[in-house]
Amino acid sequence: MAFINTANLGKVQDALMSRDPAACAVAIGIITNARDGLADPGMRDAANDRYGTDDIEIDDEPATSAGEGGTWVAAWVWIEDPDEEEEEGEKFPSLSLDNMSRETPWQNEE
């Protein structure tokens, strides 16, 4: 599965709507050069081993984005409905960095 960024998707749509042969050729080029946004299965397994919990779920074929020194892997984060009786600021205690059991990329930034 390939992913096209929003700007290029707009170009492709405009080109196809115009029916101009040159514009359509550009659209074909954009589509054929779209990067595959899926990691190898090992990336999903590594992300699941490190971050997968009842509250963090990683799809079978997650979108990924290569970065310098690693790869971003898309994930779903579960947020419980807030309890009406809880005080403001305590509605999502599981999101506190103090409550996270695993090291996260942003905790190591200086």
For each residue, the residues with C-beta under 8 A, 3 or more apart:
1: 36 37 38 61
2: 31 34 35 36 37
3: 34 35 37 63
4: 8 9 12 30 31 34
5: 8 9
6: 9 10
7: 10 11
8: 4 5 11 12 30 34
9: 4 5 6 12 13
10: 6 7 13 14
11: 7 8 14 15 26 27 30
12: 4 8 9 15 16 27 30 31
13: 9 10 16 17
14: 10 11 17 18 23
15: 11 12 18 20 23 24 26 27
16: 12 13 19 24 27
17: 13 14
18: 14 15 23 24
19: 16 24
20: 15 23 24
21: 24 25
22: 25 26
23: 14 15 18 20 26 27
24: 15 16 18 19 20 21 27 28
25: 21 22 28 29
26: 11 15 22 23 29 30
27: 11 12 15 16 23 24 30 31
28: 24 25 31 32
29: 25 26 32 33
30: 4 8 11 12 26 27 33 34
31: 2 4 12 27 28 34
32: 28 29
33: 29 30
34: 2 3 4 8 30 31
35: 2 3
36: 1 2
37: 1 2 3 63 64 65
38: 1 61 62 63 64
39: 42 43 44 62 64 71 73
40: 43
41: 44 45
42: 39 45 46
43: 39 40 46 47 62 64 71 73
44: 39 41 47 48 58 59 60 61 62 73
45: 41 42 48 49
46: 42 43 49 50
47: 43 44 50 51 52 58 62 73 75
48: 44 45 51 52 58
49: 45 46 52
50: 46 47 102
51: 47 48 56 58 75 102
52: 47 48 49 56 57 58
53: 56 101
54: 78
55: 77 78 94
56: 51 52 53 75 76 77 78
57: 52 75 76 78
58: 44 47 48 51 52 62 73 74 75 76
59: 44 62 74 75 76
60: 44
61: 1 38 44
62: 38 39 43 44 47 58 59 73 74 75
63: 3 37 38 73 74
64: 37 38 39 43 71 72 73 74
65: 37 71 72
66: 71 72
67: 70 71 72
68:
69:
70: 67
71: 39 43 64 65 66 67
72: 64 65 66 67
73: 39 43 44 47 58 62 63 64
74: 58 59 62 63 64
75: 47 51 56 57 58 59 62
76: 56 57 58 59
77: 55 56
78: 54 55 56 57
79: 92 95
80: 92 94
81:
82: 86 91 92
83: 86 91
84:
85:
86: 82 83 90 91
87: 90
88: 91
89:
90: 86 87 93
91: 82 83 86 88
92: 79 80 82 95 96
93: 90 96 99
94: 55 80 99
95: 79 92 99
96: 92 93 99 100
97: 100 104 107
98:
99: 93 94 95 96
100: 96 97 104
101: 53
102: 50 51
103: 107 108
104: 97 100 107 108
105: 108 109
106: 109
107: 97 103 104
108: 103 104 105
109: 105 106
110:
